[in-house]
């Protein structure tokens, strides 16, 4: 079948989507393709859309090849590998005009031929597997490697790189290596013999990945916990946060085992539920360990009572919330930013908590370390607010660096010598005016002992039901939240800050927004963009909101939770905030941002778009393609 007339040579700039069945081992083949492209020096990202059951339901994997290094998913599909008969209708529909669809032609699929604006390529993958390999399971797995070889020829992937990657995966399993390489080459050679290779969608080697790695956010966060000095992890398994503890455990088994005795210098406890997990973290932190728990929204709900205890008793704790679709069990394998309000004010009564917002796995690593430092400096729970897109998908990130001179910030912890000099120790007294009291660790010195109270206590640590004494403590906790504003990571500004219109956002929206800014600038529309990295909001956030007459608030939830936090916790006029909301469960693409901005600016005919304040009215295009 000839290439469509509207197909153009698109070098290092296209999207491949692979449709399969969960539990068939397709992930290995998909990551083989992605990693091969990465090793050719070409920027690439991978997005996995999988069901919450173990096997049998549809799963998709998107590989975006992006020579510009964009970090967001694309809303188009240029090449579809349709390996699941149950989703053929959807998969054919998803291919963009001028694109390509590959399917297993072992069985006739006439419904695939209903579109004349795409190219259909059939390869008898199952038949070739059955003729070459033995065993049902082996044939299923090797068929995936076969379509990876097919893509290798069609996209002009370096075949030797693919062989090398298979060699790394099966270094000590020669039989598996030989069969995988055989399957790879069968698919590659079939494409070379039967199709025009390469396609107009093709690859050319670049040199844009040499200082980068492919990593997911949960792995990066687990590594950050190790470097931060965490020795205690308590958890209850929950998607999508489970792999944080898996990776932390693997790192500890390599780096936290005494070389002489063989004893572990770490403790990992799988608890009966999330409430028990946060309880274990609080107990370990109270004893002086750096402790954390990974969870998601339903886990935060269960932890609320103990989170309040840690807040009021002023015990450090790190909680890693990998957000997913809610409420309740929701769609546990889809992404959202829907725990913002839940985490910011978790527990009963008057509580406010420190939240950190990484935008990618690289920041998961660095902000994990800051989470522990802030938790001990402020003596309070700190939340790392990741999400499924960051946590479980493959991102291209700059090589992670570490400062060997780093020393954990343990905050105001009194040593034995310091305690001995005291006339009397008062656990909750504000000596320095920053609202942060001094604390002691159990067993250091008898004079430093105190009764840890989650019930009503006064500033000296004694029990009280006196209104004035109680208010002195909770008012100080409010002032400590103000101190936190000076300690949390600053927001990141893109632009010179002089435009009348701005965008404010957080977390994994960043990639879509950065790409949208480029697309909007091509239409003569310039905006400033502030990426918030922490709650409480500092003066940099206040200044940005005050400096712009219109601010788009971009977030991934239905109820504008980030916008609500801004209106509650800053002096911003609510009328100048305009929400762009996305909550399908898929990662955000740039056209969501572009379309939302163009629609609102067109409605308002906002006078400040396209230049410095003030500027003439710009005639806006009605839509974006």
N, C-alpha and C positions, 0 to 999 in steps of 0.2 A: 504494500500500500504506500503511495507516495506521501512525502511530508506535506502537511497543509500549507497553503499559500502564505498564511500569516505567521508561520513559524520563522524565527530569526535565530541566527547564531547567538547564543547566550553563553558566554564563557565565564565560568566560575560565578554564576548568578542565577540560581534556579532552586526549585524545591522538589525533592523526591519523597513520596509518601508510600509506605509499605503497609498493606492491609493483610492481616493474618489472623490466626486463631490463638488465643492465649493458651500457653502450656505446650506449644509445639517446638519450642527452642528457637523461635525466630529472632529473639533478642541478640543472640550471638552473631547471626548473619548481618543483622542491621548495624550493630556496632562495628563489625568488621568493615563494612562499607564506609561508615562515618570516619573511623579512625584512619583508614587508608587515605581518605581525602585530606584529613588533617596532616598526615605525614607527608603529603605532597606540598605542604606549606600553604594550604588554602584554608581560610577561616571557614568554620562550619559549626553548626549547633544541632543538637538532637532533642526532639520532644517525643515522649512516650505517652500514649493514651491507652490505658489498659483497664480492664474491668476489675471489680473487687473480689471476684471469685478466683479460685485457683486455676481452672482451665475450662476451655470450651466456648467462651464468649469471644466476640471480636476484639481485636487489639490493633492499634495503628502506631506507626513510628514515622515521624517526619524528620527528614534531614534537609536543613537549609544550607545550601552552599552560598556564601555571601562574601564576595571579594572585598566589600567595604567593611566587613567585620561587624555587621549588625547583630544584636543580641536577642532580638525578638523573633517570634514565629511570624511567618508570612501567611496571609489569608488565601494565597493562590497555591495550586498544585500543578506543577509542570510535567511530572512523570509519576504515574501511579503503578505500583506493583500489586496487582489484585490477586491474592492467593486464598481468599476466603469466599467461597461460592455464595454464602448467605448474605454477604454485603456487596455483591457485584453492582446492584442497582445504585446504591449510594456511592460506591467508589467511582463508577463511570461518571456519575453526575458531578462529582467533586473535581474532576480534571478541568483545568482552565482551557479555554479555546486555544487551539494550536498546540496542545500538549500531547502526551503519549500515555498509553496504557499497555502494560505487560500482563499477560495472564497465562495460566497453564493450559495449553491447547490439547492436552491429552484427551480431554472431553470437550465436545463442541459447545460453544456458548454463544448462540446467535443473538442473545439479548445485548451482548457487548457491541454489536455492530450497528446499533441504532443511531450513533452519533457520527456525522460525517465531517465534524470540525476538529476531530482528534485522530491520531494515528494509533491503530491497534496492532500490537506485536504479540503473536502467540508462539510459545515455546513448549514442547511436550516434556515438561520437567518430570512429572510423575513417571511417565513411560521410560524416560532415560534412567531415572533412579532405579526403577524396578528391573531394568535390564542389566544394571551394573552392580547393585548392592544387595545384600541379604539382610533380612530382618525388618519387621514393620517399623520399629522405632528408629532404626538407623536410616531407613529410607525417608521418614518424615524429617529428621534433622538434616540430612544431607541435601534434601530438596531445597532447603533454605540457603545452604552454602552454594548450591548450583545457581539460584537466582542472583546471589551476590556476584558470582563469576560473570553471569549475563550482563549485569550492570557494569561490571568492570570493563567489558568490551564496549558497551554502548556509550559510556560516559568518558572513556579513555582513562580509567584509573590504572595506575602503575601496577601491573600484575605481580611484580616481584615484591612490592610493598605488601600486597595482600598475602602472599606466601609467607613473608617474614612474620606478619602478625599471627598467622595460624601457627607458625613455628613457636612463637612465644607462648601461645595458649596451650599447646600440646607438646611442650618441650620434652617431657618424660613419658609420652604416650605415643610411640612411633606408629602403631596401627591406626590410631585415631587421626594422627597427623597425615598419614598417607591417604586415608580415605577422604579427608576433608580437602586436601590439595587436589585429589582426583576429581571430586565433585566440582570444585572451583573451576578447574580447567575444562571440564565438560561444558559447563555453562558458558564460559568465556569463548571456547571454540565454536559452540553452536551459534552464538551471536555473530561471530566473525564470518561464519559461512553463510548465514541466512539473512542477515540484516545489513544495512548500510551503517558502518561503524567508523567513527563515532557519530552520534546524533548531533544535530545543531546545538543541543544542550550538552556541553562537554567541559572538560577540565583542562587547564593548563597549569603546570607547576608554578608556585609562587614562593615567596620567602616571608610569609606573614605569621608563621606559627612557631618560629624558632625559640622564642622566649615565653612560650605559653604551654599550658597543660590542658587536658580535658578532665574535668572533675565535676562531681555533683555536690550540691550544698551540704548534704548530710555527711558525706565523707570529710569535707572541709571542716564542718563544725566539730566532728569527732576528733579530728587532728588538732583543732584549736583548743579543745578541752584538755588534750594531752599536754600541749605546750603551756597552757595556762597553769598547769600544776594540779589539775583535778585528780583526785585519787578515789573518789566515791561516786558511783553512778547507780541510781535507783530508778526503776522503770516498770511500767506495765506495757506489753506490746500493743501498738496501735499504729495503723497506717495513717499518715506517711512518715512517721518519725522513727520507726523501729531501727532503721539502718544506722542512725546516729550511734546508738549503743553498740550495734554490731561492729562498726568500724572502730569505735573507742576501745572496745574489748580487744580487737585484733592488734591495735597499736600498743595497748598496755602489755599484751602478752609478748610483744617484741621488745619494748623499751622499759617496762616497769616490773621486771623480774630480777631479783637479786642474783647476780652472777655467781656468787659463792654458795649461797644456801638454796637457791632455786625457789625461794618463797616470793609470793606476789606482793608487790608494793601497791596494791590497788584492791578495791572491793566493788564488785558489781552485783546488785541484788535485784532479781526479778520478783516483784511483789505481787500480792494477790489482786491489787487494784491500784488506781492512780492516787487515791487518798493515802494509801500506805506508802507509795513511792515518795510523795512530797514529804510525808512524815519522816521517812528515813533520811531524806536530804536535809531537813531542818535539824534533826538530831546530829548528823555528821558535821554539819556546819557549826552548830553550837559547840561541838567538841574541837573545832579548829581545822577540820578538813575542808578542802574545796570540793563541793558536792553539787551535782546537777541531776535533773530529770528531763528526758525528752518526751514530748507528748503532742497532742493536737486538741482541737476545741472541746470534744467531749471529756477529755482528761482534765482540762482546765476547769470545767464545770464541777467535776468531782473534787478537785483540789481546793475549792474556794475556802473552806473553813480553815484549813491549815495555812493557806496563803495569808489569810487575815491574822493568824497567830504569828507568823513570821514577821509581818509588817508591824504589828503592835509590840511584840517582844523584841523587835529589831535584831533579827537573826538573818545573816546572809543566805541567799539561795539563788540558784540559777535555774530557770525554767526555759526550755527550748520548745517553742510552739511552732510546729510545722503545720501551717494552716491548710485546711481542706474545706470542701463544700459542706455547709451545715444547713439547717440545724440537726440536732441529734446525730444519727449515723450519716445522714445526708448521702453524698456521693463520695466515699472515702478516698477514691483514687482520682479525684479531680481537684483543681486548684482554685483557691479564692483568698481574699484578704478579709475574712468575715469575723475574726476574733479581736478586732481592735478595741471595741468598747468593753468586751468581756475581760480582756487582759488589763486594760488601763485602770479599771475600777474593781478588779476581782475581789471577792469576799463581801461580807455584810458590813454595814456601817460605813464610816468615812475612811476610804482608802484610796490611795493613788500610787501607781507603780511605775517604775522605770521600764520603758520599752526601747529596744534597739531594732532597727529595720535594715537588714542587709539587702542589697539589690542583686546579689549574685553569689556564687560559692566563694569567690575570693574574699568578699566581705564577711561571709559566714565564718571564715577562718579568723580574721582579725577581730571582728566584733565579739566572737566567742571569748577571746582573751579579755577584751574590755568589759564584758558582762561580769566576769569573775572579779575583776578589779573594782568595778562600780558596786557590786553587791557587798564587798567587804568594806570599801571606803564609806558607803552610805549605810551599811548594816540593814539591808533590806532585800526583798526579792527583786530580781531583775529578769525580764523576759527578753529572749532573742526571738523576734517575730519573723521567722522564715515562712515559706509556703511550699506546697508540693512541687510547683514548677522549679523553684530553686533547689529544693531538697533532693528530688529524685531524677531530675533530668541532667543531661550532659551539657556543660557549658565550657566554652573556651576562655580561660582566665590566664592572666599574667602569672608567671612563676611565683609561687609563694615564698616569701622571704622571712627570715627570723633573726632577731637581734639577740645574740648570745649574751648581751649585757642586761637583758630584761630581768627585772626583779618584780615579782608579784606585789601589788599594792595591797597590803593586809589591813590598811586603815589604822584606826586608833585602837590597837591592841596593846595593852600594858604588859611589859615584861615583869619577871620576878623582881628585878632590881627596882623598877619603877613603883611597883605595888608596895614594896617594903618602905618606901619613903612617904607613903600616904598616911595621914592620920586616920582617914576613913574613906572607903570606896563607895561611891554612889553611882549605880549603873546607869540611870537615865537622866543624869544631870548635865546640862549644857554649860561646859566650862569655857568654851572658846567662842561662843556666839555664832557658830555655823550650824547649830541645831543638831550636830552629830556628837553623841556622848562617847565616852571611853568604854571599852569592854575588856573583859578578861576571859581567859580560857580555863576550863575546869582543871583543877589539880596543880596549877602553877604556884599559888600561894594562898594560905588560908584567909588572909586579909582581902583577897580578891573574890571570895565566894559571895554569891548572892542567889536569891530565889528568883528564877525566871518565871515571870508572870505574863500569862496571856489575858488574865482578868484585869480589872481596874487596878492600876498602880499609880503611885505618885512618882515624882522625879527622883526620889531617893531609893526607889525599888520596893517600897512597902505597899501592902494592900490598902486600897482606899475605895470608899464610895462617896467621898466628898466631891461635890461638883467642881469646885475651884481647882482642887488638886488634879482631878481628871483632865480638866480643860487645859491646864498648863502643859500636860504631856501631849495631848492631841494637837494643840496649837504649835508645839515645837515640831511635831512630825510634819505639819503643813509647811513650816519654815524649812525643814530639811528637804522637802520637795523643791523648794526654791533654790536651795544650795545645789541640788542635782542639776538644775538648768545650766550651771556654770561648769559642770563636770562631764556631761554627756557629749558625744561626738557632734560637731557642728554640721549644719546642713551644707549641701554642695550646690553652688550656683553655676548654671550654664547660661551664658550671655553676660552683657555688661551691666544689667540692672537698670537700664534707662528706658526701656520700652513700657508703654502704658498697660500692656496686657501681659499676664504671666501665667505660668502653669506651676502648680505645686502638687507633689505626689510623694510616694514612698515605695520602697521594696522593689518587687520584680516588674513594676510598671516602667521602670527606667529605660529598658531597651526599646520598648515601643515608643516612648516619648522622644528619646534621642533621635530615632529614625524619623519620627513625625516632624520634628523641628527642621530636619533637612528638607523634607518634602514640602513643608509649608514655606520655607525660605525661597524655594524655587518658584513659588507663586507670589512672591513679594510680601509675605507675611512673616514678621519677626516677633518673637516672644522671648521673654526671660523664663527660665525654668529653675525652680528650687526643689532639690530632692532632700526631703527631711529624713534624717538618719536616727532620730531619737525623740522620745517623749519622756519628760516634759519638754515643751517647745521653748527654745531660747529666744533671745532678743533678735537673732538673725531671722527667725521666722516672723516675728512681729514686724520687723523692718520691711521685709519683703511684702507682706500683706498690706502694709500701710502705703508702700510706694507704688502700687499698681491699682488702677481704677477697675480692672476686671481680672479675676484670677480663676482659671480653670482648675478644679480639683479632680484629679484623675485617680481612680481607685477601682478595686475589683471586689465589689460587693453590691448588693441591691439597695441598701438603706443609707448610703453615704456616711459611713461611720467615721471616716477620716475627716470629712467636712464637719460632722457633729463635734468631733474633738476640737477642731479649730475654732468653732463658734463658742464652745464652752470654755476653752482654755486660753484664748487670745482676745485682743480688743478689736478684732476685725469686724467690719460691718457685714452682716450676713448677706445683704443684697449684692455685694460685689463678688460673691462666690458662685460659680457655675459648675455643677457636677457633670463629669463624664464617667459613667458607671458601666462596668462590664462584669458579668457574673455568670457566664455560660459554663464555667468549669474548665475551659481551655485557656491556655496562656494568652495574654493580650497581644494583638497585632497592631501595627502602626496605624492602619486605616481606621481603627476605632477612635483613635485620638484625632486624626486629621478630619474625619467626617464630623465628629462632635464639635470640634472647634469651628469648622467652616459653617456648620448649620447655625450655631449660636451667634457667630459674628454676622452672618447674613441676616439673621432675624433682628439683631440690634443695629446693624450697619454701624458698628463700633468705629469711632473716628480715629482711634489711635493705632490701628493695625498698619504695619508696613514701614514704620520709621520711629524716630524719637518723639517724645511728647513735646508739643502737640503735633499732629500730622493730619493731612487731608483724608477724606473718606476714600477707601480702596474698594473698587467694585470686585466682589468676591465671586469666584466660580461656584456654581450651584451644587456641584458634587465632585467627588474625588474618585478616580479610577486607578 
